[in-house]
Amino acid sequence: MHLTENKLSWSSETKDFRTKEEIVDFSGKGLKLDTETDAQPIVDAIHAAKGLTGLILEGNTLGVEAAKSIAKALESKPTFQRALWKDAFTGRLKDEIPKALSFLGGGLILAKANLVELDLSDNALGPVGMEGLVQFLKSPVCYSLKCIRLNNNGLGIYGGRMLAQALNDCLKASKDAGSPLTLKTFIVGRNRLENEGAIALSEFFKAVGTLEEVQMPQNFIRHPGISALASALVYNPDLKILNLNDNTFTWRGSQAIAEALPKWQQLSVINFGDCLIRTKGAEFLAKALSSGHEHLKEVYMNHGEINLPGAKQLANSLKNKKMLTICDLNGNQFGEDGCLELKNIFNPFGDKKVLQSLSDDEGEPSSEEEESGEEEESDEEHEEKTDIQDKEKNVEHIPTDDAVHQINTNLAHLTANENIPLNVEAFLNAPTSARFYGLGDQKMPLILQHIDSVIASKPDEIFDVYAEVIMKLSSTVNLRSEKQLLEEVQQLVEIILKVAFEKAKTTEKMALCNNIFFIYMGLLKSEDKRFRPSWPLSGFFLILERIITTNPGCIPPSTLQSLETFFSRPQQAFEIYKEESVRLRKALNKP
């Protein structure tokens, strides 16, 4: 992945609503809303807005009791249309978010509101949080939805499948009620949906048929998922914005998109940057774009390992698009002369400077690099087939709907019970504070025994086992956690770290140990392309900061020095954990 900022192109659907509608706006106030008393200013503002159409809670942190109070106030607001609740649960435990969402959704259901826009981006929902949304998304409140934004929610495959099922149920119910859902904007970037999640959502895309904007960047979707999306989105002829940035097309996915492109004549923005299109894929796309598509304004196909022949075909297919303002082909493989050729092709645009900078051009590839790319693509396709076969074997007797239903049932049971007796494996599959306490008084020896048994079966992955358990264990805490939980988790993490570093020292594998921990922290890229971290890092940053402050001796000096180097420069991926990462950086920099 090329580490550049992936900017989402927001639609103009809601740009002017604040001046036209009665909105209660508490954005950016940094409020910690735990109790009914904490929520009272928001409740008062809701009551004062006679024709309330929206509530903005971005940049605050909402707890269960406060959400319950706000929901009660919303019950009397049938005019409500916009739930703008992005970044509204910072630091909340996984158990709290679904309960808070259930209350808020319940308030709107009782109000008989007609929701137009739902924005829950930048909240750590995961599959557990999705449980708080499922019933709400199926309700009549959501039959009127035009825009859904669920960007950067950590949904994963299961969360994506739950979302798809809920939206399919909503569509069916809305049709039965005589007011079919006509969703226009769907944004679900940075959610690790992978192929399975994309394929599940494709069923909804095909059925709804009204989408104008679809943005699904950074979801680890490979060509089977891309092909499923393309096949489904052809049933949405009014599509204007398609953003699949930073997924993996290869030529097969590019071919599927190319076959669908003639159906999308209203397209104005195409973002296929960082999608490993390669030259063959670029040729497919160029041919499909050569005629029609008169509304195209922005085309992004940067960092895709495209050689000059493919880029020239693309450029020639776009040079006559009169509305084109941006064509980004940076970071490909043209060479100095090739860059000049492309600039000449775009000369007819004159001062518009449609072709963006080519400053990151990687130069012409050697014959060995071309052969390596072809072999790599072949290997990826073989891995893809193997993965699919393995998954088919594993779920051979479980239909998709039954599997999703079972997940919903399990999560509902989890959130309904505060202390559930569990085994360690079940805890690590869905780590929450309730499940941690559910392990009982013997949780520490039980977890350590589990680690030993896993290592015995995977002796070559010893440091991966340590790192994964630490990350999942740490994910149960946050800045608001009780002192007892913080201390118990810290004590366990310290013990595991000491054991891991001692093993690394005695086997002279300290560098390997450090690298694996940095991979699990998202600081380094794994050589295993199938590796997908599935945990938030806020808890580990918090625990690590506490360890460095109170017991730095359990971390080797070389590890601390490397961490200090990493955290001395900005890490875009850590923006969502800003407070925790800043605290960790300060701890690392203390003399």
C-alpha positions in Angstrom: 0.0 0.0 0.0 1.3 3.5 -0.8 1.0 5.5 2.3 -0.7 8.6 1.0 -3.8 10.2 2.5 -7.0 8.8 1.0 -9.4 11.6 0.9 -13.1 10.7 0.6 -15.1 12.8 -1.9 -18.2 13.7 0.1 -21.4 14.2 -1.9 -23.1 17.6 -2.0 -26.2 15.9 -0.5 -25.9 17.6 2.9 -23.4 20.5 2.3 -26.0 23.3 2.9 -28.4 21.6 5.4 -27.1 23.5 8.4 -28.4 26.8 7.0 -31.7 25.4 5.9 -32.6 23.1 8.7 -33.0 23.2 12.5 -29.8 21.4 13.7 -28.6 21.0 17.3 -24.8 21.1 16.9 -22.5 20.0 19.8 -19.6 19.1 17.5 -16.0 19.4 18.7 -16.7 20.3 22.3 -14.9 17.3 23.8 -17.7 16.6 26.3 -17.5 13.4 28.4 -21.2 12.5 28.6 -21.5 9.7 31.2 -24.7 10.5 33.1 -28.1 12.1 32.6 -26.8 15.3 34.2 -23.9 15.4 31.7 -26.3 15.1 28.8 -28.7 17.8 30.1 -27.4 20.7 27.9 -28.0 18.5 24.8 -31.4 17.5 26.1 -32.4 21.1 26.7 -31.2 22.1 23.2 -33.3 19.3 21.7 -36.4 20.3 23.6 -35.9 23.9 22.5 -35.7 23.1 18.8 -39.3 22.9 17.9 -38.7 21.6 14.3 -35.5 19.6 15.1 -34.1 17.9 11.9 -30.7 16.9 13.1 -28.2 16.3 16.0 -24.4 16.6 15.6 -22.4 14.8 18.4 -19.0 14.6 16.6 -15.9 15.1 18.8 -17.6 14.0 22.1 -17.8 10.8 24.0 -21.2 9.4 24.7 -22.0 6.8 27.4 -25.0 4.6 28.0 -26.9 6.7 30.5 -26.3 9.9 28.6 -27.5 8.2 25.4 -30.6 7.0 27.2 -31.4 10.6 28.3 -30.8 12.0 24.8 -33.0 9.2 23.3 -35.8 10.1 25.6 -35.7 13.7 24.4 -35.7 12.6 20.7 -38.9 10.6 21.2 -40.9 13.8 20.8 -39.2 14.8 17.5 -40.9 13.2 14.5 -39.2 15.9 12.2 -35.8 14.4 12.9 -33.8 13.5 9.8 -30.0 13.5 10.4 -28.2 11.4 12.9 -24.7 12.9 12.6 -22.8 10.9 15.3 -19.4 10.3 13.9 -16.5 10.2 16.4 -19.0 10.2 19.2 -17.9 7.2 21.3 -14.2 7.9 21.8 -12.8 5.7 24.6 -16.0 3.8 25.1 -15.9 0.1 25.8 -17.2 -2.4 23.2 -20.0 -3.3 25.5 -21.2 0.3 25.9 -21.5 1.3 22.2 -24.2 -1.2 21.1 -26.3 -0.3 24.2 -26.0 3.5 23.5 -26.9 3.0 19.9 -29.9 0.8 20.8 -31.2 3.6 23.0 -30.7 6.3 20.4 -32.3 4.2 17.7 -35.2 3.3 20.0 -35.8 7.0 20.6 -36.1 7.7 16.9 -38.4 4.7 16.4 -40.7 5.9 19.1 -40.7 9.4 17.5 -41.7 7.8 14.1 -38.9 9.9 12.5 -38.0 9.6 8.9 -34.2 9.5 8.8 -32.4 10.8 5.7 -28.8 10.7 6.8 -26.9 8.4 9.2 -23.2 9.1 9.9 -21.4 6.9 12.5 -17.9 7.2 10.9 -14.8 7.0 13.1 -16.4 5.0 15.9 -14.9 1.7 16.9 -18.1 -0.3 16.3 -16.9 -3.7 15.1 -19.3 -6.5 14.9 -20.3 -6.0 18.5 -21.3 -2.4 17.9 -23.2 -3.4 14.7 -25.5 -5.4 17.0 -26.8 -2.0 18.3 -27.7 -1.0 14.8 -29.3 -4.1 13.3 -32.8 -3.6 14.6 -32.7 0.1 14.0 -31.6 -0.3 10.3 -34.6 -2.6 9.8 -37.1 -0.2 11.3 -39.5 2.2 9.4 -37.3 5.0 10.5 -34.7 4.0 8.0 -37.0 3.4 5.0 -36.3 7.1 4.0 -32.5 6.9 4.2 -30.6 8.6 1.4 -27.1 8.6 2.9 -25.2 6.1 5.1 -21.7 6.9 6.3 -19.9 4.1 8.1 -16.3 5.0 7.4 -13.5 3.6 9.7 -15.7 1.5 12.0 -13.6 -1.7 12.1 -16.6 -3.8 11.0 -14.6 -6.7 9.6 -16.1 -9.5 7.5 -18.8 -10.3 10.0 -19.8 -6.7 10.7 -20.1 -6.2 6.9 -22.3 -9.2 6.6 -24.5 -8.1 9.4 -24.8 -4.6 7.8 -25.7 -6.2 4.4 -28.4 -8.4 6.0 -29.9 -5.5 7.9 -30.0 -3.3 4.7 -31.6 -6.2 2.7 -34.2 -6.6 5.4 -34.9 -2.9 5.4 -35.3 -2.8 1.6 -37.7 -5.7 1.6 -39.8 -4.3 4.5 -39.8 -0.8 2.9 -41.1 -2.3 -0.3 -43.8 -4.3 1.5 -44.8 -1.0 3.2 -45.2 0.8 -0.1 -42.3 3.2 0.5 -39.2 1.5 -1.0 -35.7 2.5 0.2 -34.0 4.8 -2.3 -30.5 5.1 -0.9 -28.2 7.3 -2.8 -24.9 7.6 -0.9 -23.1 4.6 0.7 -19.7 5.1 2.3 -18.0 2.2 4.2 -14.2 2.8 3.9 -11.5 1.4 6.1 -13.5 -1.5 7.5 -11.5 -4.6 6.5 -14.6 -6.0 4.7 -12.4 -8.3 2.5 -14.1 -10.4 -0.2 -16.8 -11.9 1.9 -18.0 -8.5 3.2 -18.0 -7.0 -0.3 -19.9 -9.9 -1.8 -22.5 -9.7 1.0 -23.0 -6.0 0.3 -23.2 -6.6 -3.4 -26.5 -8.4 -3.0 -27.9 -5.2 -1.4 -26.4 -3.0 -4.1 -28.0 -5.1 -6.8 -31.4 -5.0 -5.1 -31.6 -1.3 -4.3 -30.7 0.1 -7.7 -30.7 3.8 -6.7 -27.1 4.4 -5.6 -25.3 7.5 -6.9 -22.2 7.4 -4.7 -20.3 4.4 -3.4 -17.1 4.7 -1.5 -15.3 1.6 -0.2 -11.6 2.4 0.1 -9.1 0.4 2.1 -11.1 -2.7 2.7 -8.6 -5.4 1.6 -11.0 -6.5 -1.2 -9.4 -8.6 -3.9 -10.6 -9.4 -7.4 -13.5 -11.8 -6.5 -15.0 -9.1 -4.3 -14.3 -6.4 -6.9 -16.0 -8.5 -9.6 -19.0 -9.0 -7.3 -19.3 -5.2 -6.7 -19.0 -4.5 -10.4 -21.7 -7.0 -11.3 -24.1 -5.6 -8.7 -23.5 -1.9 -9.3 -24.5 -2.1 -13.0 -28.0 -2.1 -11.6 -27.4 1.4 -10.4 -27.2 3.4 -13.7 -27.1 6.8 -11.9 -23.8 6.1 -10.2 -21.8 9.3 -10.1 -18.9 8.6 -7.6 -17.1 5.3 -7.3 -14.2 5.1 -4.9 -12.5 1.8 -4.5 -9.0 3.2 -3.6 -6.5 0.9 -2.0 -8.1 -2.4 -2.7 -6.5 -5.0 -5.0 -7.9 -5.2 -8.6 -5.2 -7.0 -10.6 -6.3 -7.5 -14.3 -9.3 -9.7 -13.4 -10.9 -7.1 -11.2 -10.0 -4.4 -13.7 -11.7 -6.4 -16.4 -14.9 -6.8 -14.3 -15.0 -3.0 -13.7 -14.3 -2.3 -17.4 -17.3 -4.5 -18.4 -19.5 -2.5 -16.0 -18.3 1.0 -17.0 -20.6 1.4 -20.1 -23.6 1.2 -17.7 -22.3 4.1 -15.6 -22.6 7.0 -18.0 -23.2 9.5 -15.2 -19.9 9.0 -13.5 -18.0 12.1 -12.5 -15.4 10.7 -10.1 -13.5 7.4 -10.4 -10.9 6.6 -7.7 -9.0 3.4 -8.4 -5.7 4.6 -7.0 -3.4 2.2 -5.2 -5.4 -0.8 -6.6 -2.7 -2.8 -8.3 -4.4 -2.3 -11.7 -1.2 -3.0 -13.6 -0.8 -2.5 -17.3 -3.2 -5.2 -18.5 -5.9 -3.8 -16.2 -5.3 -0.3 -17.4 -5.8 -1.4 -21.0 -9.2 -2.9 -20.1 -10.2 0.3 -18.4 -8.9 2.5 -21.2 -11.0 0.7 -23.8 -14.1 1.0 -21.6 -13.6 4.7 -21.1 -12.8 5.6 -24.7 -16.4 6.4 -25.6 -19.1 8.1 -23.6 -18.6 9.2 -20.0 -18.9 12.8 -20.9 -19.5 13.8 -17.2 -16.1 12.6 -16.0 -14.3 15.2 -13.8 -11.8 13.3 -11.7 -9.9 10.0 -12.5 -7.4 8.5 -10.0 -5.3 5.6 -11.1 -2.1 6.4 -9.2 0.3 3.8 -7.7 -1.0 0.9 -9.7 2.1 -0.6 -11.3 1.0 0.7 -14.7 3.6 0.8 -17.4 3.8 3.4 -20.2 1.8 1.5 -22.9 -1.2 1.1 -20.5 -1.0 4.7 -19.4 -0.9 6.0 -22.9 -4.1 4.1 -23.7 -5.7 5.6 -20.6 -4.5 9.1 -21.5 -5.8 8.8 -25.1 -9.2 7.6 -23.8 -9.5 10.6 -21.5 -8.0 13.4 -23.5 -11.4 14.3 -25.1 -13.4 14.4 -21.9 -14.3 18.1 -21.8 -15.3 18.2 -18.1 -12.1 16.5 -16.9 -10.2 18.5 -14.3 -8.0 15.8 -12.6 -6.2 12.8 -14.0 -3.8 11.3 -11.4 -1.4 8.7 -12.7 1.4 9.4 -10.3 3.5 6.6 -8.7 3.4 4.3 -11.8 6.2 3.1 -14.0 6.7 5.4 -17.0 10.3 6.6 -16.9 11.4 10.2 -17.7 10.6 10.1 -21.4 7.3 8.3 -20.7 6.2 11.1 -18.4 6.9 13.7 -21.1 4.9 11.6 -23.6 1.9 11.6 -21.2 2.2 15.4 -20.6 2.1 15.9 -24.4 -1.1 13.8 -24.7 -2.8 16.1 -22.2 -1.6 19.3 -23.8 -5.1 20.0 -25.4 -6.4 20.8 -21.9 -4.1 23.8 -21.9 -3.9 25.7 -18.6 -6.3 23.3 -16.8 -3.3 21.1 -15.9 -5.5 18.0 -15.8 -2.5 15.6 -15.5 -1.4 15.7 -11.9 2.2 15.6 -10.8 4.3 12.6 -11.8 6.9 13.2 -9.1 6.6 9.8 -7.6 7.1 7.9 -10.9 9.0 4.7 -10.3 10.7 4.6 -13.7 10.5 2.0 -16.4 10.4 -1.5 -15.0 13.1 -4.0 -15.9 12.1 -7.3 -17.6 12.7 -9.1 -14.3 10.3 -6.8 -12.5 7.6 -7.4 -15.1 8.0 -11.1 -14.8 8.0 -10.9 -11.0 4.8 -8.9 -11.2 3.2 -11.6 -13.3 4.4 -14.4 -11.1 3.1 -12.5 -8.0 -0.3 -12.0 -9.5 -0.4 -15.7 -10.4 0.6 -16.6 -6.8 -2.1 -14.2 -5.4 -4.8 -15.9 -7.6 -3.7 -19.3 -6.4 -3.8 -18.1 -2.8 -7.3 -16.7 -3.4 -8.6 -20.0 -4.8 -7.1 -21.9 -1.9 -8.6 -19.4 0.7 -12.0 -19.7 -1.0 -11.8 -23.5 -1.0 -10.8 -23.6 2.7 -13.6 -21.3 3.7 -16.1 -23.3 1.7 -15.1 -26.4 3.6 -15.3 -24.6 6.9 -18.8 -23.3 6.3 -20.0 -26.2 4.2 -23.1 -26.9 6.4 -23.8 -23.3 7.5 -25.8 -21.1 5.1 -24.9 -17.4 5.1 -28.2 -16.3 6.7 -27.8 -18.9 9.5 -24.2 -17.9 10.2 -25.2 -14.2 10.4 -28.1 -15.0 12.6 -25.9 -17.0 14.9 -23.4 -14.2 15.2 -26.3 -11.8 16.0 -27.6 -14.2 18.7 -24.2 -14.6 20.3 -23.5 -10.8 20.3 -27.0 -10.1 21.7 -26.3 -12.6 24.5 -22.9 -11.0 25.2 -24.3 -7.5 25.5 -27.3 -8.7 27.6 -25.1 -10.3 30.3 -22.4 -8.5 32.2 -20.5 -11.5 33.6 -20.5 -14.6 31.5 -18.4 -17.7 32.3 -16.2 -18.3 29.3 -13.1 -20.0 28.2 -10.0 -18.1 27.1 -10.5 -18.9 23.4 -14.0 -17.4 23.5 -12.7 -14.3 25.2 -9.9 -13.8 22.6 -12.4 -14.3 19.7 -14.3 -11.2 21.0 -12.4 -9.5 23.8 -14.4 -7.2 26.1 -14.1 -6.3 29.7 -17.3 -8.3 30.5 -15.8 -11.4 29.0 -12.5 -10.7 30.7 -14.2 -10.7 34.1 -16.2 -13.7 33.0 -13.1 -15.7 33.1 -13.3 -15.5 36.9 -10.6 -15.2 39.6 -8.2 -17.6 37.7 -8.1 -15.5 34.5 -4.3 -14.9 34.7 -3.2 -18.6 34.9 -5.9 -19.6 32.4 -4.6 -17.1 29.8 -1.0 -18.1 30.4 -1.9 -21.8 30.1 -3.8 -21.0 26.8 -0.7 -19.2 25.4 1.5 -22.2 26.3 -0.9 -24.7 24.6 -1.1 -22.5 21.4 2.7 -22.2 21.2 3.0 -26.0 21.6 1.0 -26.4 18.5 2.7 -23.5 16.6 6.3 -23.4 17.8 7.4 -21.4 14.7 4.9 -18.6 15.5 5.8 -18.1 19.2 6.2 -14.3 19.0 3.0 -13.9 16.9 1.1 -15.7 19.6 2.5 -13.4 22.3 1.8 -10.3 20.3 -1.8 -11.3 19.3 -2.8 -12.1 22.9 -1.3 -8.9 24.2 -3.2 -6.8 21.6 -6.5 -8.5 22.2 -6.1 -8.4 25.9 -5.3 -4.6 25.8 -8.3 -3.9 23.6 -10.5 -4.4 26.7 -9.3 -1.1 28.3 -9.5 2.6 27.4 -9.0 6.0 29.1 -12.2 5.6 31.1 -11.6 2.1 32.4 -11.8 1.4 36.1 -8.5 1.2 38.0 -8.9 -2.5 38.8 -9.3 -3.5 35.1 -6.3 -1.3 34.0 -4.1 -2.9 36.7 -5.2 -6.5 36.0 -4.6 -6.1 32.2 -1.3 -4.2 32.8 -0.1 -7.0 35.1 -0.9 -9.7 32.5 0.7 -7.8 29.6 3.8 -7.2 31.7 4.1 -10.9 32.4 3.6 -11.9 28.7 6.1 -9.2 27.5 8.7 -10.4 30.0 8.3 -14.0 28.8 8.4 -13.0 25.2 11.5 -10.9 25.5 13.3 -13.5 27.6 12.6 -16.1 24.9 13.9 -13.7 22.2 17.0 -13.0 24.2 17.9 -16.7 24.9 17.2 -17.7 21.2 19.0 -14.6 19.8 15.8 -13.5 18.0 15.3 -10.1 19.5 15.1 -8.4 16.1 12.4 -10.8 15.0 10.5 -10.4 18.2 10.6 -6.6 17.9 9.5 -6.7 14.2 6.5 -8.9 15.0 5.3 -6.6 17.7 5.7 -3.6 15.4 3.7 -5.4 12.7 0.9 -6.1 15.2 1.0 -2.4 16.2 0.7 -1.4 12.5 4.1 0.2 12.4 5.5 -2.3 9.9 4.0 -4.2 7.0 3.7 -8.0 7.3 5.2 -10.2 4.6 2.1 -12.3 4.9 -0.4 -10.6 2.5 -3.3 -12.3 4.3 -2.4 -10.8 7.7 -5.2 -8.5 8.8 -5.0 -6.9 12.3 -8.5 -7.0 13.9 -8.0 -5.0 17.1 -8.0 -1.3 18.0 -4.6 -0.1 19.3 -5.9 2.5 21.8 -5.8 0.0 24.7 -2.3 -1.2 23.9 -1.0 2.3 23.7 -2.5 3.1 27.1 -1.1 -0.1 28.7 2.3 0.5 27.1 2.4 4.0 28.4 1.6 2.8 31.9 4.3 0.1 31.7 6.9 2.6 30.5 6.0 5.0 33.3 5.8 2.5 36.1 7.9 -0.5 35.1 10.1 0.3 32.1 12.6 -2.5 33.0 10.4 -5.2 31.4 11.0 -3.7 27.9 14.5 -4.0 26.4 16.3 -0.7 25.7 16.6 -1.6 22.0 12.8 -2.0 21.8 12.2 1.3 23.6 14.6 3.0 21.2 12.8 1.7 18.2 9.5 2.7 19.6 10.8 6.2 20.3 12.0 6.4 16.6 8.6 5.3 15.2 6.6 7.7 17.4 8.9 10.6 16.7 7.3 11.1 13.3 3.6 11.4 12.5 1.7 8.1 11.9 -1.5 8.8 9.9 -3.0 5.5 11.0 -2.9 6.6 14.6 -5.1 9.7 14.2 -8.1 7.8 15.5 -6.0 7.0 18.7 -4.7 10.6 19.0 -4.9 11.1 22.8 -3.5 7.6 23.6 -0.6 7.9 21.0 0.3 11.4 22.3 0.5 10.1 25.8 2.6 7.2 24.7 4.9 9.5 22.8 5.4 11.7 25.9 6.2 8.6 28.0 8.8 7.5 25.5 10.4 10.9 25.4 10.8 11.3 29.1 14.5 11.2 30.2 
